[in-house]
Amino acid sequence: MIPRIARGKRLAAIAMVLGVTLLAPALAGAGKAQNGLYSGASTNTPSGADEVKIKFRVAKGGTRIKKWKTELIVHCPALGFHPLIHVPMPTMKVKRNGRFSTEVPSEPGLPGKIKVRGKLVAKRVKEGTFSYQSRVCQRGVPEPIRWKAKRVRR
């Protein structure tokens, strides 16, 4: 036999079930709203030749950063020049709090690394940092390059 529930408790239970039913689709689609193509640039470098440009795609319901491309001029004091380079990065996982980061070697088998960090919030990236260091070239070392980005296309 099913126990009888008082009228007030019955209404509260119905309201709770309806609330969960109506809210679940909104929560499930919250990350998908962030999917798309993002573009950004450095914020702590003078514009022009020193600017760092960043493009990437957010996918999988806002949980992955893919197709990362960075364009920047690196400083190579040992070589005596400053080349323009394009730096791809592997797919990065976005945590529940929106933070993502990765650190990879700048050249396979050689010392040096590339570091990327950021926080994806409401179709924007805030608190982004980037640094590049190889055997002879570097940028954003010791102070990382700060950057921001926003969604430019779905």
N, C-alpha and C positions, 0 to 999 in steps of 0.2 A: 504494500500500500504506500502511495506517495504522500508524504506529510503535507499538510496544508500550510501555505505561507500567508502571513498577514498581508493585507492590501498594500500597505506602505512599502513593505519589503519587496513585494511583487513588482510594484512600479519602479523601485530602485534597480531591481535585477533587469527588468526590461530596458530601462534607460542605459544601463551599463552595456548590455548586449548590443543595443542600437549604436551606442557611442563607439564601441570597438569595431562594429561592422562598417560604420561610416568612416571612421578614421583610418582603418587599415589600408585602403587603397591610396590614401594621401601619403601615408608614411612609406608605402612601398615605392611610390613614384618620386619621392623626394630626391633620391640620388640621380635618377634619370634626368631630372631637370638640369643637372650640371653637365651632362654629356655634350660634347661639341668641340670645335676648334678654338684654341686659346692663343692669344698673342700678347707679348709683353716686352718690356725693356728694363734696363738697369735704372735705378733711382739715385744711386750715389756716385754716378760718373757724369761728367759734362756731356751734353748731347754732341753728336757729330761722330768723329772717328773713334772716340773711346766708348761709345754706347754699345751695350750688349743687347742683342735681339734674341728673343726666345719664342718658339712656337711649339705647340704640342697638342695632342688630342686627349680628351677625357672620355673614357668609355666604360662599359660594364656597369652602368648605373652609378657612375661617379666613384668607382672603386679602383680604377686603373688610369695611369698616365702613360700614353703610348706615343710613338712617332715623334719623340723629342728631338728638336733641332735648335742648336745655339750657334749664333754667328757673332764672332768677336775678334778683336785684334789682340794677340798675345805679345808680351814683351820677351824678347830673347837677347839679353845683354851679352851672353857668351858668343852669339852669332853676329851681333851687330845689326839686327833688323827686327821689324815688328810685322809678322805676317797675319793676314786675315784667315781665320780657320772656321770650319763648320764642325760642331761637335754633336754627334748623335748620342743618345743614352738608351739603355735598356728599359723595358717596361717597369714602371714603379707602381707599387701597391699603395693605395690611399687608405689610411686608417679611419676608424669610425669618427675620430675627432677632426678629420680633414687633413691631417699632417701626412706628408710623404717625404722620403729621402732616399738617397742612394750614394754609394761611393764606389767608383770603379777605377781600374788602372787607366792612365792616360795612353799608355802604349803597352801592348801585351809583352810580358816578360821583362819590362824595364821599370825602374823606380819612377814614381809619379802617380798622381791620382786626380780624379775629377769628382767634386762633391756637389750635390744638388739637394736643397731642402726647400720646403714651402708648406703652405697651409691653404687648402681649397675651401672657400666659404662663399656660398651664394653667388656662383658664377664668376668668382674672382679668386686670384691667388694673392694672399697677403703674406708678409714675413718671408719672402723667398730669398735664398742666398745661393751663390754659385761661386766655385773656385776651380781653377785649372792649374795644374803643375806637372811639368814633364821634366826630363833631364836638364834641358836648357831653357825652356820657355815657361812663363807663368802669367797668371792673371788672377787677381783676387786673393793673393797671398801676401802677408798674413791676414789682412782684413778682407773678408769675402765681399763679393759684389752683391749688393741688395737689388732685388727686382720685384716687380708686380706685373700681373697679367689679368686680362679679362676675356670672357668668351666673346668671340667675334662672329661665330657662325655655329649653327646647330649641327 
